[in-house]
Amino acid sequence: MLNYDVYKLCDWIRIGELDLRRFSESTNPEAMRLLKEEYPYFIEWDALSENASPEALTLLQDNIHLIKWGRLSENRSIEAVELIKQNIDKLNKYDWFRLSSNPYPEAVKLLKEHKEKMSLSELASNPNPEAVELIQENLHRFDKFDWGWLSTNTNPDALKLFEEHNQMDKMNWGWLSSNPSSYALHILKEHPHHIWWDRLSENPHPEAIKLLAENFDKIDWNYLSSNPSAGALKILKENKEEIHWCSLSQNPHPDAVKLLQENRDNIRWCYLCKNKNPDAFDLLKQNPDKIHWRYLSSNPNIFERDYIKMSEMRTRILLEDLMKNVLQPRRIIRFLELGGDMDDY
C-alpha cells in the first residue's frame, strides 16, 4: 500500500546549519530518506541501530555489517529482534547485557531462550512481566548491585520482591525516589526518612508531587523545573522565583511552554531547541537568530507534512485508475462496434 504521509523539512529551516548526524536519532521518514539518498556519510550507526522506525530498520537490514549490535539489542521493534535472531553469533557479552533490559516482548522471549547469557543487573530493571518471572527464578543469584537495579523497575511485582524476601536493606533509595510507579511511591511513603528529595523532585507521579508540596523546603527546583507533570508545573507557577530556566526550557508540558511564552527574557534558547512541544517550536520560529542549530537538529518538529506532494500523489493514483478504466479492452472494442473511430477514442 502506498504511503501518502509525506514529509519535508520546514521551509524556514536552513539544512546547511543542521547537524545531519542527529538525523539518525529521528523517527521521521524524511530524515531517513535524506540520510539514505543524499547524506549517507552522515549516518551515525550507533544511534541508527537503536532507532525503531520502519525506515531506520530497512536501512539497517541493507547494511548488516555496519550495525552496532549492542545498540540494536535495546531496539524495541520486531524487526530488530529478527535481525538479532538471524545474527545471534554477532552478539558479545555486553550486547546481551543490553538485551537483558529490553522490555519488548520479543526481546524477552529471545532472552528466555538464552538464559545463560543474560545479565542479572540489567534484567533487574526490566518491567516486562515475563522478565519479572525470570528475575524471581534467579533471585538466589542476586548480589547487592542487582538488588539496587531492581529499585528502578516500574513493575509492582518486581518491587514487592524486596519485602517478600526481606531485602529492604539492599534498596537503592535514590533510584526508587525517581521511580514513577505507584508501588514505588507506596514504599517511599512508608519510609520517608529514606527519600532522596532531589530525585523525588523529578518524579511525575501525583503522589510524588503531593509529598513535595508537603515538604516544600526539600524540593530540588532544578529537577522540579524539568518535571513534565501538571502538579510540578502548578508548584512552579506559584513560585516563579525558584524556576531553573534551563530545565524549564526543555520541559514539553504545555504549562511549561506557556510559562516560557510569558517570560521570554528568561528562556534558555539552546535548551528550548530540544523541546519537542510544537508551541515551543513556534517560539523558535519567531526568533531564528536565537536558534542553536546543532541542538535543533534532533527536534522532530523540523519536519512538516508536504501537503502539495501528498496531493500530487493522490491525483496521480486517481489518474492511473481513470486511465485503466478508459483503456479497458472491452470498453474500446464496444466503442469500435458502435461505429467509433480509434483516433477519436
Secondary structure, 3 states (H helix, E strand, C coil): CCCCCCEEECCCCCHHHCCHHHHHHCCCHHHHHHHHHCCHHHCCHHHHHCCCCHHHHHHHHCCHHHCCHHHHCCCCCHHHHHHHHHCHHHCCHHHHHHHHCCCCHHHHHHHHHCHHHCCHHHHCCCCCHHHHHHHHHCHHHCCHHHHHHHCCCCCHHHHHHHHHCCCHHHCCHHHHHCCCCHHHHHHHHHCHHHCCHHHHCCCCCHHHHHHHHHCHHHCCHHHHHCCCCHHHHHHHHCCHHHCCHHHHHCCCCHHHHHHHHHCHHHCCHHHHCCCCCHHHHHHHHHCHHHCCHHHHCCCHHHEEECHHHHHHHHHHHHHHHHHHHHCCHHHHHHHHHCCCCCCCC
